[in-house]
């Protein structure tokens, strides 16, 4: 390793490159995993528990929107986590830009419990379209940010383990356009057929997990 590379890895950078390089991904992964775990935990806390003076099964049946929202969002967060884990396995280090994009991704992931609650609460309301659109926008932004992170890492050889990982990462990045395409279509559908869009959100979560590795 030459002096310039060592200077970069120590956080100094050059005149042309002011990025800070982080040799270890431990904190990158630990913080991300923590946000994913907390987001899923918050989702389950939103599930209603029937009162003791109400029949359990009918009450649970009436709560189907909450359980559907939990299923979709839990699967989506799980899919994001799987792709994120695959990505970091191909990385040998991160830099300030990768950390910044990752924080934006976590911002949208952390918002999912709120957007899920908003959607299921308004599932039978006249303004269900607006709630479903908001949820779809949240999901789309998370998907796009994840793809942006993959794209950035793939174009930075200093961050990738080796050439094979770099080629695999580029393939995964191209495959992710299928997921984003379904997200966009679902979001557009939400304006005219909100309940159909909810089903498409579920489809996108399946595709997200499918293209993890």
N, C-alpha and C positions, 0 to 999 in steps of 0.2 A: 504494500500500500504506500503510495507516494505521500509527500508532505501535504499536498493540497487536499487529497482525500481524507487524511487524518484530521486536517483542520476542519473539513466539512462535518465529519462525524462528531467532532467535539462541539459543534454548534457555532463555529466561527463563520463558515460560509466564505464565498469569494465576493469580489466586487459585483459580479454579475448574478450571483446566486446567494440570496440572503435567507434561504430556508434553514431551519434547524433540523438536524437529523437525530433520531432516537434509535440507538442500536437495539434496544430491547422492546419487545411487543407486549410484555407482561401487563403493564398498566393500561395499554391500549385495549387488550382483551378483557382484563378484569373489570374495567369501568363499563365497557360495552355490555358484557354479560350481566352485570348488575342492573343496568337499565332495562335490558330485555326481561330479566326475571321480575323486576318490580312492576313493569308494565303488565305482564301476564297475571301477576298477583292482584293488581288493582282491578283487572277485568273480572276475576272470580268474585271479588268483594261486591261487585255491582249486582250479582244474582240475588233476586229476592227470596226470602225465606217465608213460607206461608204462616200466618198467625195460627195459634193453637186452636182458635175457635172456628177455623175454616177447614173444609175438607182438603186434604193434601193434594190428591191427584188432580181434581178440577183446578185448584189454584196453580199447580205447576203447568197444567195445560194452558191456562190463561197467560202464563209467563213465557210462552214460546218465543216472542221477539227477543227477550233478554238472553235466552239460551242460544238462539241463532246468532245473535251478535257476538256472544262469547266464543262460539265455535269458529266463526269467520275470523275474528281478530286474533284469537289464540293461534289458529293455524297460520295466519299471516305473519305474526311476530315470530312464530317458530320457523317459518320458511326464511324470513329475513336472517334469523340467527344462524340457520344452516348455511346459507350462502356466505354470510359474514365469516363463519368459521372456516369454510373452504378457502375464502380469500386470504385470510391471515396465515393459513398453512403454507401458502405460496409466497408469503412475504418473509424477508429476513430482517427488515427494519421498517420504521415509519419515518415520516418527516412532518414538518409543521403543516404543510398543505393537506396531507392525508389525515392528520389528526383533526384539522379544521373541518374537512368534509365529513369525517366520522361524527363529529359533534352535531353537525346539522342533521345527519341521519338519525341520531339518537333523539334530537328535538322532535322529529316527526313521529318516531316510535313512542316516545313518552306521551304524545298528544292522543294516541289511539284510544286509551280508556275513556277519555272525554268524548271524542267523536263517536265512539261506539255507543256510549250511554245516550248521547244526543239522538242518534239514529233510532235506537230501539224505543226510546221514550216517545218519539213522534211517529212510530210505525203506523199507527192507526189515526193519526191526526191529519187535518187538511193540508198542512205544510210539510208532509212527509218528504216531498221532493227536495226541499231545501236541505233537510237533515241528511238525506241519502247522498246528495251532491257534496255536502261538506265532508262526509265520511270518505267518499270516493276521492275527493281532492287530497285528503290526508294520506290515503293509501298510495295514490299516484305520486305524490311528492316524495314519500319514503322510498318507493321503487326507483324513481329517477335518481335520487341522491345515492342510493346503493350502487346503481349502474355508473354514476359519475365517479364514485370512489374506485370501482373496479377499473374504469377507463383510465383514471389517473395513475393508479398503481401499474397497470399494464404498459403504460408509455414511459415509465421511469425504471430503467434497468437496474438502477442502484437499490431499488426497493424489493426486487423479486429474487427468489432463491436461485433459480437457474433458467436456462433457455427453455427447457421443457415446461416449467411452471409458467413462464411467460406466454408460451404458445397456448397452453391450456386456459390461462386466464383470458386471453383474447377471444378464445372460442366461447367461453362462458359469457363474456360480455356481449357477444353477438347474439347468443341464445336469449339473453334477457330482454331483447327487444320484443319477443313474443309476449312476455308477461306485461310489459309496458303497453303493448298494443291492446291487450285485453283490458287493462286498467283504463285506458283512454276510451275504448268502446263502452265499457260499463259506466264511466262517468257521463258520457254523452247520452246513454240510455236513461240515466237517472232523471234527466229533465222531462222525459215523456212517459217512462214506465219505471217508477222507483223500485217496485218490488222485483221486477225482472233484473234490475241493476244489482240488487242485493244478491241474487243468485249468481250473477256474473262475478261479483267480488269473491264469492266462494270458489269459482272456477280459477280465478287468478291466483288464489292462495295455493291451490293444488299445483298449478304450473310453477309457482315460485319454488316449491319444494322439489319438483321434478328436475329443475335446472340447477340443482345445488352443487353437483359434482360431475 
